[in-house]
Amino acid sequence: MDRCESSSVGSSCEEGNYNSSDEAFKPVPFVRILWIDNSGIHRCRVIPRERLSFVKKHGLGLSPACLAALSSVSNCPAEGSNLGFTGMIRIIPDLSTRCKIPWEKQQEMTLADMCIEPDKPWEYCPREVFRRVTKILKDEFDLVVNVGFEIEFYLLKSVVKNGKEEWLPIDKTSYCSTSGFDVSSSILEDIVTYLQTINITVEQVHAETGKGQFEVVLGYAEASTAIASLIYAREVIKSVARQHGQMATFVPKYAEDEDGSGSHVHISLSRNGENVFMASGDSKYGMSKIGESFMAGVLNHLPAILAFTATHPLSYEHLVPKTKNAAYLCWGKENTEAPLRTASPPGIADDFVNHFEIKAFDACTNPYIGLASIIISGVDGLRKDLSLPKPVDGGKELL
């Protein structure tokens, strides 16, 4: 979908400002310390609040295998990953990301860094990898990445057939159907309300193409803030669905005969708070040379990027032709079949684009690693001053 980017960086939810009211920061008994493993699974340890100061200083012990476990296959670390059951890392809560959990009045949650010891980051920590990459972009080109995520998911209801429980779509309506929204309006309203409670901007919500499938579009923000918002938004969606007796699934391909679900990424570049992806005057594709070189680097490395953004076999059942799901190696202008698509959102002149979208990004990736792979590819494009090939703007050109 089209996006309107805010003129300010991190406008949707600055880290450390997920809750703005005094009520939000009143002490609660328990703190969830969250991290995301390499399969995209949200994991946590829960501590009594009185231990928070100690854990912030010293961390909690964790086996390196907890990052490398391939939960889609087994609970064992991936062979050859060098991340086994020996040794110990520390998870250190990043209190700038903490927020009250709206559906759990006695808990708050915070994201965590992985360290060898306090103040010594672990080289495999996804958040540290992401920070290193964004620092390269800033140091070499004085650029900041801004990001907006679209979250697709299915809402499923429990049905007992012949004594066995099955999870089936909550409705059977089509894309943007008002009936589909009516059926799930109480769930969707609670999702939006909870997200707003923790200061995460929601641009819109609508029914998607699959039966029981929906999309929540988050506001633009500086990349680290956007990732934190994505993580917390998934927590909200899953929990609200559970409260309503439903199940929310983000799996890339929920059913063979239904459309897949992704977490499409919209990306722009800023310098001193100004969007520099968009051209300031006449240009070939409506974008600046900076924007073109960055995007050309992403396109050039896209096959390798997929190893980090589409990490599950089901990811590739989602990326198939004629489904608007990025099955081709190309880019296009407003071409939803292309894996990279430039867009002119409302308020932007037709001949200009202010960002591009990457579709091959789903919930089975670690978002820090996935976005880091995209950014470092863009850095390579900037270093080499790469140019984009001719855009592919029609279905016939894809064949």
C-alpha positions in Angstrom: 0.0 0.0 0.0 1.0 3.6 -0.3 2.7 5.3 2.7 2.9 8.9 3.8 6.1 9.5 5.6 6.2 11.8 8.6 8.6 14.7 8.2 10.1 14.0 11.6 12.3 11.1 12.4 10.9 8.6 14.9 7.6 10.3 15.0 5.5 7.2 15.8 7.2 6.0 19.0 10.7 7.1 20.1 12.5 4.4 22.1 12.1 5.2 25.7 8.8 6.9 25.1 6.4 4.1 24.5 4.3 5.2 27.5 3.8 8.9 28.0 1.6 9.0 31.1 2.8 8.9 34.7 0.4 6.0 35.3 2.3 3.9 32.7 5.5 4.0 34.8 4.0 3.2 38.2 5.9 0.2 39.5 4.4 -3.2 38.5 5.4 -6.5 40.1 6.9 -8.2 37.0 9.0 -7.4 34.0 9.2 -9.4 30.8 12.7 -9.3 29.1 12.2 -10.0 25.4 14.6 -11.1 22.7 14.0 -12.5 19.2 15.8 -15.6 18.0 17.0 -16.4 14.5 13.7 -18.1 13.7 11.8 -14.9 14.5 10.3 -16.4 17.6 9.6 -13.9 20.5 11.2 -15.3 23.7 11.3 -13.9 27.2 12.4 -14.3 30.7 10.2 -12.8 33.5 11.7 -11.3 36.6 10.2 -9.8 39.8 10.6 -6.0 39.5 12.7 -5.8 42.6 15.5 -7.7 40.7 15.4 -5.2 37.7 18.3 -3.0 38.9 20.5 -6.1 39.5 19.6 -7.6 36.1 20.1 -4.3 34.3 23.7 -4.3 35.7 24.6 -7.9 35.5 22.1 -9.5 33.1 20.6 -13.0 33.0 22.5 -16.0 31.9 21.5 -17.6 28.5 22.9 -20.4 26.4 24.0 -19.2 22.9 21.9 -22.1 21.5 18.8 -20.1 22.4 19.5 -17.7 19.5 20.3 -20.4 17.0 17.5 -23.0 17.7 15.5 -23.9 14.6 12.1 -24.1 16.2 10.5 -25.0 12.9 12.5 -28.2 12.8 13.7 -28.9 16.4 14.7 -27.2 19.6 18.4 -27.8 18.7 20.8 -25.2 17.3 21.4 -25.2 13.6 24.3 -27.5 12.6 27.4 -25.5 11.8 26.2 -22.4 13.5 28.9 -22.6 16.3 26.1 -21.6 18.7 25.8 -24.5 21.0 25.0 -25.4 24.6 28.4 -24.5 26.0 29.4 -21.1 27.2 27.1 -18.3 28.4 25.9 -15.0 27.3 24.0 -12.3 29.2 20.7 -10.7 28.3 20.7 -7.1 29.4 17.4 -5.2 29.4 17.3 -2.0 27.4 15.1 0.1 29.6 14.7 2.8 26.9 12.4 0.3 25.2 10.3 -0.6 28.2 6.5 -0.2 28.2 3.5 -1.2 30.3 1.7 -4.2 29.0 -1.9 -3.0 28.4 -3.5 -6.4 28.7 -1.4 -7.4 31.8 -1.9 -4.8 34.5 0.8 -6.3 36.7 3.6 -6.5 34.0 5.8 -4.4 31.8 8.1 -5.5 29.0 11.4 -4.4 27.6 13.7 -5.5 24.8 17.2 -6.9 25.6 20.7 -6.8 24.3 23.0 -9.9 24.3 26.4 -9.4 25.9 29.5 -11.5 26.8 29.6 -9.5 30.0 28.1 -6.1 31.0 29.1 -3.4 28.5 30.7 -5.9 26.1 28.3 -6.8 23.3 28.1 -10.3 22.0 29.1 -10.3 18.3 26.1 -12.4 17.3 23.6 -10.1 19.1 21.0 -9.1 16.5 20.5 -5.7 17.9 24.3 -5.1 18.0 24.6 -6.3 14.4 21.9 -3.8 13.4 23.6 -1.0 15.4 26.9 -1.6 13.6 25.3 -1.5 10.2 23.4 1.7 10.9 26.5 3.3 12.3 28.3 2.5 9.0 25.6 4.2 7.0 25.7 7.3 9.3 29.5 7.5 9.5 30.1 7.1 5.8 27.1 8.9 4.3 25.5 10.9 7.2 22.2 9.0 6.5 19.5 7.6 8.7 17.1 4.9 7.6 13.4 5.4 8.3 11.0 2.4 8.2 7.3 1.6 8.2 6.0 -2.0 8.5 2.8 -3.6 7.3 1.8 -6.6 9.4 -0.3 -9.3 7.8 -1.8 -12.0 9.9 -4.7 -14.5 10.0 -7.3 -14.6 12.7 -8.4 -18.2 13.4 -11.2 -19.6 15.5 -11.4 -23.0 17.2 -13.8 -25.5 15.8 -14.3 -29.1 17.0 -14.9 -31.6 14.2 -15.3 -35.3 14.9 -13.9 -34.8 18.4 -10.8 -33.0 17.1 -9.9 -29.3 17.4 -9.3 -27.4 14.2 -8.3 -23.8 13.7 -10.3 -22.2 10.9 -10.4 -18.6 9.5 -12.7 -16.3 11.4 -14.5 -15.3 8.2 -14.6 -16.1 4.4 -14.8 -12.6 3.0 -12.6 -10.9 0.4 -10.0 -8.0 0.2 -11.1 -4.9 2.2 -14.6 -6.4 2.7 -16.7 -4.4 5.2 -18.2 -7.7 6.3 -14.8 -9.0 7.2 -14.1 -6.0 9.3 -17.5 -6.2 11.0 -16.9 -9.8 12.0 -13.6 -8.9 13.7 -14.2 -5.3 14.6 -14.0 -5.8 18.4 -10.6 -7.6 18.0 -9.2 -5.0 15.6 -10.4 -2.1 17.7 -8.7 -3.5 20.8 -5.5 -4.0 18.8 -5.4 -0.4 17.7 -6.4 0.9 21.2 -3.6 -1.1 22.9 -1.0 0.0 20.3 -2.0 3.6 20.8 -1.8 3.1 24.6 1.9 2.3 24.2 2.4 5.2 21.7 2.6 3.1 18.5 1.0 4.9 15.6 -1.4 2.9 13.4 -2.0 4.3 10.0 -4.8 2.0 9.0 -6.3 -1.5 9.3 -8.1 -3.6 6.7 -9.1 -7.1 5.6 -6.6 -8.7 3.3 -7.0 -11.1 0.4 -7.0 -14.4 2.5 -10.0 -15.7 4.4 -9.7 -14.3 7.9 -6.6 -12.3 6.9 -6.0 -8.7 8.1 -3.3 -6.1 7.8 -2.2 -3.5 10.4 -0.1 -0.7 9.0 2.3 1.0 11.4 3.5 4.6 11.2 7.0 5.6 10.0 9.9 5.9 12.4 13.6 5.7 12.6 14.6 2.1 12.0 15.4 1.0 15.5 12.2 2.5 16.8 10.2 0.9 13.9 11.6 -2.6 14.7 10.7 -2.2 18.4 7.2 -1.1 17.4 6.9 -4.2 15.1 7.9 -6.5 17.9 5.5 -5.0 20.4 2.7 -4.8 17.8 3.0 -8.6 17.2 2.8 -9.1 20.9 -0.3 -7.0 21.1 -2.0 -8.8 18.1 -1.3 -12.3 19.5 -2.5 -11.4 23.0 -5.7 -9.5 21.9 -6.7 -12.4 19.7 -6.2 -14.8 22.6 -8.3 -12.7 24.8 -11.1 -13.0 22.3 -10.8 -16.8 22.1 -9.0 -16.5 18.7 -5.5 -17.3 17.4 -3.4 -14.9 15.4 -0.8 -16.4 13.1 1.9 -14.6 11.2 3.2 -17.7 9.4 4.3 -16.9 5.8 1.9 -19.5 4.4 -0.9 -20.5 6.6 -2.8 -22.7 4.1 -1.9 -24.0 0.7 -5.0 -22.4 -0.9 -4.7 -19.0 0.9 -2.5 -16.0 0.3 0.6 -15.7 2.5 1.4 -13.2 5.2 4.4 -10.9 5.2 5.8 -7.9 7.1 6.4 -5.6 4.1 9.0 -3.0 4.8 8.8 0.6 3.5 12.2 2.3 3.5 13.4 5.9 3.0 16.6 7.8 3.8 17.0 11.0 5.7 19.7 13.5 6.4 19.3 16.1 9.2 15.6 15.1 9.4 14.9 15.6 5.7 13.9 12.9 3.2 16.8 12.6 0.7 15.4 9.5 -1.1 13.2 11.7 -3.2 14.6 13.8 -6.0 14.8 17.6 -5.4 14.4 18.3 -9.1 14.3 16.5 -12.5 15.4 12.9 -12.3 15.1 9.7 -14.3 12.9 7.8 -11.8 11.7 10.5 -9.4 14.3 9.6 -6.8 17.7 11.2 -5.9 21.0 9.6 -6.9 21.4 8.7 -3.2 18.1 6.9 -3.2 18.8 5.2 -6.5 22.3 3.9 -5.5 21.0 2.6 -2.2 18.0 0.8 -3.8 20.3 -0.5 -6.6 22.5 -2.1 -3.9 19.5 -3.8 -2.4 18.3 -5.1 -5.8 21.8 -6.3 -6.6 22.0 -8.3 -3.4 18.4 -9.3 -3.2 19.0 -13.1 -3.6 21.4 -13.0 -0.7 19.1 -10.8 1.4 16.4 -13.5 1.2 18.6 -15.7 3.4 17.9 -13.2 6.2 14.4 -11.9 5.4 12.7 -15.1 4.1 14.2 -17.8 6.3 11.5 -20.5 6.4 10.6 -23.0 3.6 7.0 -21.6 3.9 8.5 -18.2 3.0 9.1 -19.4 -0.6 5.6 -20.9 -0.9 4.5 -17.3 -0.2 6.8 -15.8 -2.9 5.0 -17.0 -6.0 4.0 -15.4 -9.3 0.7 -13.6 -9.8 0.1 -13.1 -6.1 1.7 -9.6 -5.6 4.3 -11.3 -3.5 7.7 -10.6 -5.1 8.5 -13.7 -7.1 10.8 -11.9 -9.6 14.2 -10.3 -9.5 13.3 -6.8 -10.6 12.1 -3.4 -9.4 9.1 -1.4 -10.6 7.3 1.9 -10.1 4.0 1.2 -8.4 4.3 -2.5 -9.6 3.0 -4.7 -6.8 4.4 -7.8 -8.5 8.0 -6.5 -8.1 9.9 -7.4 -5.0 11.2 -3.8 -4.8 8.6 -1.1 -5.6 8.9 2.7 -5.5 5.8 4.6 -4.4 4.3 8.1 -4.7 1.9 8.3 -1.7 -0.9 10.8 -1.4 0.6 14.3 -1.2 3.6 13.5 -3.3 3.8 14.7 -7.0 3.2 11.9 -9.5 6.7 12.1 -10.9 8.4 11.7 -7.6 8.9 8.9 -5.1 9.8 9.2 -1.4 10.5 5.6 -0.5 10.6 2.1 -1.7 8.9 -1.1 -0.5 10.5 -4.6 0.1 8.0 -7.4 0.1 10.2 -10.4 0.8 10.2 -9.9 4.6 8.1 -12.1 7.0 7.6 -13.0 10.6 10.1 -15.9 10.5 13.0 -13.5 10.2 14.8 -11.7 13.1 13.8 -8.1 12.1 17.1 -6.7 13.3 19.1 -9.1 11.1 16.7 -8.8 8.2 16.8 -5.0 8.1 20.6 -5.0 8.7 21.1 -7.2 5.6 19.0 -4.7 3.6 20.8 -1.6 4.9 24.3 -3.0 4.3 23.3 -3.9 0.8 22.2 -0.3 0.3 25.6 0.8 1.7 27.3 -1.3 -0.9 25.2 0.4 -3.6 26.2 3.9 -2.3 29.9 2.9 -2.1 29.9 1.7 -5.7 27.6 4.5 -7.0 25.3 1.8 -8.5 22.5 2.6 -10.9 19.2 0.9 -11.3 18.3 -1.0 -14.4 15.1 -0.2 -16.3 12.0 -0.7 -14.2 9.6 -3.5 -14.9 6.1 -1.9 -14.8 3.9 -4.5 -16.5 2.9 -8.1 -15.9 3.9 -9.1 -19.4 7.4 -7.8 -18.9 7.8 -10.2 -16.0 7.3 -13.3 -18.1 
